[in-house]
Amino acid sequence: MIGLFLITHGSLGESLVQCACHVLGGQPPHIAQLGVAGQDDPLAVLPRARDMLRSVDTGGGALLLTDIFGATPGNIALKLLQPGRIEGVAGVSLPMLLRALTYRDKDMQTLVAKTLAGGRDGVILMKGATDAAG
């Protein structure tokens, strides 16, 4: 199973994991999140991020999910990537996370493709029912 590691601003990752637990009815295995605060020094956070990554990687690799490419959490994630083994996706959302949790028993290439599709497919313009009376 491929591990999942969220590196996000503040408590976003924690909230996403809690929501996923609610939807799935329990805590999925091999998932961790690290919230980065504005005052955190990225170089000081990096060793902790490496330790957390090791804790979710049980041999199958890990997928890193971060919120904004180019921001501090994303830059920390970039330092952890190992192509084919530790991959990263920016723009994390609940639909993306749920898709990643659903497909992480597949190979890394499939997991990344399904995770990206979950993020794209989760963005929908909602149209309400029209009021026929008025």
C-alpha positions as a LaTeX table, in Angstrom:
\begin{tabular}{lrrr}
\hline
Residue & $x$ (\AA) & $y$ (\AA) & $z$ (\AA) \\
\hline
Met1 & 0.00 & 0.00 & 0.00 \\
Ile2 & 1.27 & 3.46 & $-0.89$ \\
Gly3 & 1.42 & 5.85 & 2.05 \\
Leu4 & $-0.11$ & 9.33 & 1.97 \\
Phe5 & 1.49 & 12.41 & 3.49 \\
Leu6 & $-0.16$ & 15.84 & 3.44 \\
Ile7 & 1.99 & 18.93 & 3.92 \\
Thr8 & $-0.19$ & 22.02 & 4.07 \\
His9 & $-0.61$ & 25.49 & 5.48 \\
Gly10 & $-1.84$ & 25.51 & 9.07 \\
Ser11 & $-4.53$ & 22.98 & 9.93 \\
Leu12 & $-5.78$ & 22.35 & 6.36 \\
Gly13 & $-4.24$ & 18.88 & 6.16 \\
Glu14 & $-5.59$ & 17.92 & 9.58 \\
Ser15 & $-9.08$ & 19.04 & 8.56 \\
Leu16 & $-8.92$ & 17.13 & 5.27 \\
Val17 & $-7.83$ & 13.94 & 7.04 \\
Gln18 & $-10.62$ & 14.35 & 9.62 \\
Cys19 & $-13.19$ & 14.83 & 6.84 \\
Ala20 & $-11.88$ & 11.78 & 4.99 \\
Cys21 & $-12.19$ & 9.74 & 8.20 \\
His22 & $-15.79$ & 10.91 & 8.54 \\
Val23 & $-16.64$ & 9.97 & 4.95 \\
Leu24 & $-14.87$ & 6.61 & 5.14 \\
Gly25 & $-16.08$ & 5.75 & 8.63 \\
Gly26 & $-12.66$ & 5.40 & 10.23 \\
Gln27 & $-8.99$ & 6.27 & 10.21 \\
Pro28 & $-7.20$ & 4.97 & 7.11 \\
Pro29 & $-3.79$ & 3.41 & 7.72 \\
His30 & $-0.47$ & 4.94 & 6.64 \\
Ile31 & $-1.57$ & 8.55 & 6.39 \\
Ala32 & $-0.02$ & 11.57 & 8.10 \\
Gln33 & $-0.25$ & 15.31 & 7.85 \\
Leu34 & 2.08 & 18.14 & 8.70 \\
Gly35 & 0.78 & 21.67 & 9.12 \\
Val36 & 3.26 & 24.43 & 8.41 \\
Ala37 & 2.77 & 27.76 & 10.18 \\
Gly38 & 3.85 & 31.12 & 8.81 \\
Gln39 & 6.58 & 31.48 & 11.41 \\
Asp40 & 8.06 & 28.00 & 10.75 \\
Asp41 & 11.54 & 27.81 & 9.26 \\
Pro42 & 11.28 & 25.38 & 6.29 \\
Leu43 & 14.78 & 24.02 & 6.94 \\
Ala44 & 13.86 & 23.31 & 10.55 \\
Val45 & 10.63 & 21.56 & 9.48 \\
Leu46 & 12.34 & 19.36 & 6.88 \\
Pro47 & 13.79 & 16.73 & 9.31 \\
Arg48 & 10.37 & 16.28 & 10.91 \\
Ala49 & 8.79 & 15.95 & 7.46 \\
Arg50 & 11.36 & 13.26 & 6.54 \\
Asp51 & 10.55 & 11.32 & 9.73 \\
Met52 & 6.80 & 11.54 & 9.08 \\
Leu53 & 7.30 & 10.42 & 5.49 \\
Arg54 & 9.23 & 7.36 & 6.68 \\
Ser55 & 6.37 & 6.52 & 9.04 \\
Val56 & 3.81 & 6.26 & 6.21 \\
Asp57 & 6.08 & 4.53 & 3.68 \\
Thr58 & 5.85 & 0.83 & 4.48 \\
Gly59 & 7.79 & $-0.18$ & 1.39 \\
Gly60 & 5.41 & 0.84 & $-1.38$ \\
Gly61 & 6.44 & 4.48 & $-1.51$ \\
Ala62 & 4.34 & 7.51 & $-0.68$ \\
Leu63 & 2.30 & 10.21 & $-2.35$ \\
Leu64 & 2.75 & 13.72 & $-0.99$ \\
Leu65 & $-0.23$ & 16.05 & $-1.22$ \\
Thr66 & 0.23 & 19.77 & $-0.69$ \\
Asp67 & $-1.98$ & 22.79 & $-1.06$ \\
Ile68 & $-0.16$ & 25.40 & $-3.17$ \\
Phe69 & 2.73 & 24.76 & $-5.52$ \\
Gly70 & 5.51 & 27.27 & $-4.85$ \\
Ala71 & 4.46 & 28.01 & $-1.28$ \\
Thr72 & 6.39 & 26.82 & 1.79 \\
Pro73 & 4.56 & 23.47 & 2.27 \\
Gly74 & 4.98 & 22.69 & $-1.43$ \\
Asn75 & 8.66 & 23.63 & $-1.31$ \\
Ile76 & 9.18 & 21.28 & 1.63 \\
Ala77 & 7.43 & 18.52 & $-0.31$ \\
Leu78 & 9.67 & 19.16 & $-3.34$ \\
Lys79 & 12.73 & 18.36 & $-1.21$ \\
Leu80 & 11.27 & 14.94 & $-0.36$ \\
Leu81 & 10.41 & 13.74 & $-3.87$ \\
Gln82 & 12.05 & 10.64 & $-5.37$ \\
Pro83 & 10.59 & 10.04 & $-8.85$ \\
Gly84 & 8.71 & 6.75 & $-9.06$ \\
Arg85 & 8.85 & 6.20 & $-5.29$ \\
Ile86 & 7.87 & 9.45 & $-3.57$ \\
Glu87 & 5.64 & 11.54 & $-5.84$ \\
Gly88 & 3.89 & 14.82 & $-5.12$ \\
Val89 & 0.66 & 16.52 & $-6.17$ \\
Ala90 & $-0.27$ & 20.14 & $-5.38$ \\
Gly91 & $-3.79$ & 21.55 & $-5.04$ \\
Val92 & $-5.06$ & 19.06 & $-2.48$ \\
Ser93 & $-8.81$ & 18.93 & $-1.89$ \\
Leu94 & $-11.17$ & 16.50 & $-0.20$ \\
Pro95 & $-12.23$ & 14.85 & $-3.51$ \\
Met96 & $-8.54$ & 14.45 & $-4.40$ \\
Leu97 & $-7.70$ & 12.94 & $-1.02$ \\
Leu98 & $-10.63$ & 10.52 & $-1.16$ \\
Arg99 & $-9.56$ & 9.38 & $-4.62$ \\
Ala100 & $-5.99$ & 8.89 & $-3.39$ \\
Leu101 & $-7.23$ & 6.81 & $-0.47$ \\
Thr102 & $-9.32$ & 4.70 & $-2.82$ \\
Tyr103 & $-6.54$ & 3.85 & $-5.30$ \\
Arg104 & $-3.39$ & 3.60 & $-3.19$ \\
Asp105 & $-3.33$ & $-0.19$ & $-3.44$ \\
Lys106 & $-2.47$ & 0.26 & $-7.15$ \\
Asp107 & 0.93 & 1.22 & $-8.60$ \\
Met108 & 2.27 & 4.76 & $-8.19$ \\
Gln109 & 1.53 & 5.82 & $-11.78$ \\
Thr110 & $-2.13$ & 4.79 & $-11.46$ \\
Leu111 & $-2.42$ & 6.41 & $-8.04$ \\
Val112 & $-1.07$ & 9.73 & $-9.29$ \\
Ala113 & $-3.37$ & 9.69 & $-12.34$ \\
Lys114 & $-6.46$ & 8.86 & $-10.26$ \\
Thr115 & $-5.54$ & 11.45 & $-7.62$ \\
Leu116 & $-5.19$ & 14.19 & $-10.25$ \\
Ala117 & $-8.50$ & 13.12 & $-11.82$ \\
Gly118 & $-10.17$ & 13.27 & $-8.40$ \\
Gly119 & $-9.06$ & 16.86 & $-8.00$ \\
Arg120 & $-10.27$ & 17.85 & $-11.48$ \\
Asp121 & $-13.52$ & 15.89 & $-11.28$ \\
Gly122 & $-14.29$ & 17.37 & $-7.86$ \\
Val123 & $-14.61$ & 20.88 & $-9.33$ \\
Ile124 & $-18.19$ & 21.17 & $-10.59$ \\
Leu125 & $-20.46$ & 24.10 & $-11.31$ \\
Met126 & $-23.60$ & 23.31 & $-9.33$ \\
Lys127 & $-26.91$ & 24.27 & $-10.83$ \\
Gly128 & $-29.96$ & 24.33 & $-8.62$ \\
Ala129 & $-33.46$ & 23.45 & $-9.66$ \\
Thr130 & $-35.31$ & 26.32 & $-11.29$ \\
Asp131 & $-38.46$ & 27.61 & $-9.68$ \\
Ala132 & $-41.25$ & 26.82 & $-12.17$ \\
Ala133 & $-43.70$ & 29.11 & $-10.37$ \\
Gly134 & $-41.76$ & 32.15 & $-10.59$ \\
\hline
\end{tabular}
